[in-house]
């Protein structure tokens, strides 16, 4: 994927948001027990956790995020599915074709267990292999999620690939799923070719 990197912007106090330090995260149990009689806080907790939070799955063993697959959704073509539950080394050996000039977005499906994950984000660095130059770096902020039995989905914005001889070629992508505490849940590498048409 070749999306633009999300850039930090100055906040209302004029300071760069990149310098913002989030408060220490609280466990799900701590949030449940915090000011139980404060109705406004309880509404906030419900908005954060949602109605599908699986309280029986809280183990105290720390947040666990499992990424099941990355789906490439492209105009006029069937979805390209990268299965992330198997041998990731095998995934590196496959190359997917993407037609130049089409609109493309990525969909990630994942589950959250044990506790809340704060500031989940998907990062990717794309390199054009023939010239070994990093041509794109992107950070997709996915949000915060409570533990649930349900599979969750996140979609990036649609991006239109460029056209022409100069963009055709082989690209390697380094992908990573992590949170605000710099905990890395998964890293993997995959590749695609941009061609004048689908294979």
Rosetta blueprint (number, residue, H / E / L):
1 X L
2 X L
3 X L
4 X L
5 X L
6 X L
7 X L
8 X L
9 X L
10 X E
11 X L
12 X L
13 X L
14 X L
15 X L
16 X E
17 X H
18 X H
19 X H
20 X L
21 X L
22 X L
23 X L
24 X L
25 X L
26 X L
27 X L
28 X H
29 X H
30 X H
31 X H
32 X H
33 X H
34 X L
35 X L
36 X L
37 X L
38 X L
39 X H
40 X H
41 X H
42 X H
43 X H
44 X H
45 X H
46 X H
47 X H
48 X H
49 X H
50 X L
51 X L
52 X L
53 X E
54 X L
55 X H
56 X H
57 X H
58 X L
59 X L
60 X L
61 X L
62 X L
63 X L
64 X E
65 X E
66 X E
67 X E
68 X E
69 X E
70 X E
71 X E
72 X E
73 X E
74 X E
75 X L
76 X L
77 X L
78 X L
79 X L
80 X E
81 X E
82 X E
83 X E
84 X L
85 X L
86 X L
87 X L
88 X H
89 X H
90 X H
91 X H
92 X L
93 X L
94 X L
95 X E
96 X E
97 X E
98 X E
99 X E
100 X L
101 X L
102 X L
103 X E
104 X E
105 X E
106 X E
107 X E
108 X E
109 X E
110 X E
111 X E
112 X E
113 X E
114 X L
115 X L
116 X L
117 X E
118 X E
119 X E
120 X E
121 X E
122 X E
123 X E
124 X E
125 X E
126 X E
127 X E
128 X E
129 X L
130 X L
131 X L
132 X L
133 X E
134 X E
135 X E
136 X E
137 X E
138 X E
139 X E
140 X E
141 X E
142 X E
143 X E
144 X E
145 X E
146 X L
147 X L
148 X E
149 X L
150 X L
151 X L
152 X E
153 X E
154 X E
155 X E
156 X L
157 X L
158 X L
159 X E
160 X E
161 X L
162 X L
163 X L
164 X L
165 X L
166 X L
167 X L
168 X L
169 X E
170 X E
171 X E
172 X E
173 X E
174 X E
175 X E
176 X E
177 X E
178 X E
179 X L
180 X L
181 X L
182 X L
183 X L
184 X E
185 X E
186 X E
187 X E
188 X E
189 X E
190 X E
191 X E
192 X E
193 X E
194 X E
195 X E
196 X L
197 X L
198 X L
199 X L
